[in-house]
Amino acid sequence: MPALVEIAQLGKAYETPAGPAVIVRDFTLYVDTGEFVCLLGHSGCGKTTVLSILMGLVAPSTGGAVIAGREIDGPGTDRGVVFQSATLLPWMSVRDNVRLAREQVVSGADGGVESYLAAVGLGGMGARYPRELSAGMQQRVGIARAFALEPRLLLLDEPFSLLDALTRMELQDELITLWEAKRRTVIMVTHDVDEALQLADRIVMMTNGPAATIGRIFDVPFPRPRRRDELLARPDYFWLRDSIVAFLEEQAHATA
């Protein structure tokens, strides 16, 4: 069976007075249906650039990306997106923010909205407005909205990076519970090694920019469902974590 997402020799460069600034080069990755992949690397390594191309917000300079056999040529409802901040419409209630997304794929979508809110711990809060919610609650709405599209592919750009540690762990757990129920394909950008080990099937390490590319891919062998205390009791957890950190340190020294 072919991969759901096929990214082939992807590259992005911007013209500058000093010549082309190459952000990403020769990025090739295949992601299977239902797989959870994390992109990990230092700031400026092009992770978000790759994600923006997959979102259809940025056109590649070279190569291309295909979802379910169709080349990406712009945004679409086959992709659900969650950014660092929730980007909710402030004049709409929580329920209407999710309904707006749901109606892009299902007419008369009222019936399904509450179930998506309940899945992220916001049952009974649909009438509230974004200003009445904490940052963590707003991000829960963003996750519910992305899943409400029932997309082929979920694209997550450091969705928990602005949250406190406790809220971050709670949302990681809720995300993975939703993912395990729906098994949508996910590509997620993160800076957090432990987050990637908790969530991912594979961790794609990117080299430092400019002209960043894939430096190494780690398979995450831990069985699901995963519990933090059980992961921390595994010797191979720390071996894998140390290997990822060592790669990041090598990249830091290479550009020092």
C-alpha positions in Angstrom: 0.0 0.0 0.0 1.5 3.4 -0.9 2.1 6.0 1.8 -0.6 8.5 2.5 1.9 11.4 2.5 4.7 11.4 0.0 7.2 14.2 0.2 9.9 14.0 -2.5 13.1 16.1 -2.7 11.3 19.1 -1.2 13.1 22.4 -1.1 12.4 26.0 -0.2 14.5 29.1 -1.0 13.8 32.8 -0.8 15.4 35.4 -2.9 17.5 38.0 -1.0 19.8 40.8 -2.2 22.7 38.5 -1.5 21.2 35.6 -3.5 18.9 32.7 -2.7 18.5 31.8 1.0 18.0 28.1 1.0 15.8 27.1 4.1 15.2 23.4 3.3 16.7 21.2 0.7 16.2 17.6 -0.5 13.6 16.7 2.2 12.2 13.3 1.4 9.8 11.5 3.7 7.0 8.9 3.3 4.3 8.7 6.0 1.8 5.8 6.3 -1.9 6.0 7.0 -2.4 6.3 10.8 1.2 7.0 11.6 2.2 9.7 14.1 5.5 11.4 13.0 7.3 14.2 14.9 9.7 16.6 13.3 12.4 17.6 15.8 15.4 20.0 15.5 16.8 23.2 16.7 15.1 26.6 16.0 15.6 27.7 12.4 16.0 24.2 10.9 13.0 24.5 8.6 10.5 22.3 10.5 7.7 24.9 10.3 8.7 25.6 6.6 8.0 22.0 5.8 4.7 22.1 7.7 3.7 25.3 6.0 4.2 23.6 2.6 2.1 20.7 3.7 -0.6 23.1 4.8 -0.6 24.6 1.4 0.3 28.1 2.7 3.8 28.1 1.1 4.8 26.8 -2.3 8.0 24.7 -2.6 10.9 25.8 -4.7 11.8 22.3 -5.7 10.2 18.9 -5.3 6.6 18.4 -4.0 4.3 16.7 -1.6 1.3 14.4 -2.3 -1.5 13.4 0.0 -3.5 10.3 -1.0 -2.2 10.6 -4.6 -3.1 14.3 -5.0 -0.4 16.9 -5.1 -0.7 19.8 -2.6 -1.5 23.0 -4.4 -3.1 25.0 -1.6 -5.0 24.7 1.7 -7.8 22.1 1.9 -10.2 20.3 4.3 -8.2 17.1 3.9 -5.8 18.7 6.4 -6.5 19.8 9.9 -4.1 22.3 11.4 -3.3 23.3 15.0 -0.9 26.2 15.5 1.1 27.3 18.6 -1.8 29.6 19.6 -5.4 28.5 19.2 -6.3 31.2 16.5 -10.0 31.0 17.4 -12.5 33.5 16.1 -13.1 35.7 19.1 -16.7 36.8 18.2 -17.9 33.2 18.0 -18.7 30.9 20.8 -16.6 27.8 21.4 -19.4 25.7 19.9 -19.6 27.9 16.8 -15.8 27.8 16.3 -15.9 24.0 16.0 -19.2 24.0 14.1 -17.6 26.3 11.5 -15.0 23.8 10.7 -17.4 20.8 10.9 -19.7 22.5 8.3 -16.9 22.6 5.8 -17.2 18.8 5.5 -20.7 17.9 6.9 -23.9 20.0 6.4 -26.1 20.3 9.4 -23.2 19.5 11.7 -24.7 20.4 15.1 -24.9 16.8 16.3 -21.2 16.1 16.2 -19.8 19.3 17.6 -20.5 18.5 21.3 -18.9 15.1 21.0 -15.6 16.7 19.8 -15.7 19.3 22.7 -16.4 16.5 25.2 -13.4 14.5 23.8 -11.1 17.4 24.8 -12.6 17.9 28.2 -14.9 20.8 27.3 -18.3 19.2 27.5 -21.0 21.7 28.5 -18.8 24.7 27.7 -19.8 25.3 24.1 -21.6 28.6 24.9 -18.5 30.2 26.2 -16.3 32.6 24.2 -12.6 32.4 23.7 -11.9 35.3 26.0 -13.6 33.3 28.9 -11.1 30.4 28.5 -7.6 29.9 29.6 -4.8 29.4 27.0 -5.0 25.6 27.6 -8.7 25.5 27.1 -8.5 27.6 23.9 -5.9 25.1 22.6 -8.3 22.3 23.4 -10.9 24.0 21.2 -8.3 24.3 18.4 -7.6 20.5 18.7 -11.4 19.7 18.7 -11.8 22.0 15.6 -9.0 20.2 13.7 -10.4 16.7 14.5 -14.0 17.9 13.6 -12.8 18.2 9.9 -12.1 14.4 10.0 -9.1 15.1 7.9 -6.8 12.7 6.2 -3.8 14.5 7.8 -3.3 16.5 11.0 -0.6 19.1 11.0 0.5 20.3 14.4 2.9 23.2 14.8 4.2 23.1 18.4 0.7 23.1 19.7 1.7 23.0 23.4 4.8 25.1 23.4 3.0 28.2 25.0 1.4 26.2 27.8 2.6 25.5 31.3 4.1 22.0 32.0 1.0 20.5 33.7 -1.4 21.7 31.0 1.0 20.6 28.3 1.0 17.0 29.7 -2.8 17.0 30.0 -3.2 18.1 26.4 -0.7 15.6 25.2 -2.8 12.9 26.9 -6.0 14.2 25.4 -4.4 14.5 21.9 -3.2 10.9 22.0 -6.5 9.6 23.3 -8.3 11.3 20.3 -5.6 10.1 17.9 -5.9 6.4 19.1 -9.7 6.6 18.7 -9.6 8.1 15.2 -6.1 7.0 14.0 -5.7 10.1 11.8 -2.2 10.5 10.2 -0.3 13.2 12.1 2.8 15.2 11.4 3.8 17.3 14.4 6.6 19.9 14.9 8.1 20.0 18.4 11.2 21.1 20.2 10.5 18.7 23.1 12.3 15.3 23.1 10.1 13.8 25.8 7.0 15.0 24.0 8.1 13.3 20.8 8.9 10.1 22.6 5.5 10.1 24.3 3.5 10.7 21.1 5.4 9.5 18.0 5.8 6.4 16.0 8.8 7.9 14.3 10.9 11.0 15.1 12.5 12.8 12.1 15.6 14.7 13.1 16.4 17.7 11.0 19.9 19.2 10.5 20.6 22.8 11.3 19.9 25.4 8.7 20.5 26.9 6.4 19.7 24.3 3.8 18.3 21.9 6.4 17.3 18.4 5.6 16.6 15.1 7.3 19.6 14.0 9.4 18.3 10.9 11.0 15.0 9.0 11.7 14.4 7.2 15.0 11.8 4.5 15.3 9.9 4.7 18.6 9.4 1.0 19.7 7.3 1.6 22.8 3.9 -0.2 22.8 0.6 1.8 22.9 -1.2 3.0 25.0 1.8 4.7 26.6 1.9 5.8 30.2 4.6 8.2 31.4 5.5 6.2 34.5 5.9 3.0 32.4 8.0 4.7 29.8 10.3 6.1 32.5 10.8 2.6 33.9 12.2 1.3 30.6 16.0 1.3 30.1 15.5 1.7 26.3 13.6 4.9 26.9 16.7 6.6 28.2 18.9 5.0 25.6 16.7 6.4 22.8 16.4 9.8 24.6 20.2 10.1 24.9 20.6 9.2 21.2 18.2 12.0 20.2 19.9 14.5 22.5 23.3 13.5 21.2 22.2 14.2 17.7 20.9 17.7 18.7 24.2 18.4 20.5 26.2 17.3 17.4 24.1 19.8 15.3 24.7 22.6 17.9 28.5 22.0 17.8 28.5 21.8 14.0 27.2 25.4 13.7 28.9 26.8 16.8 
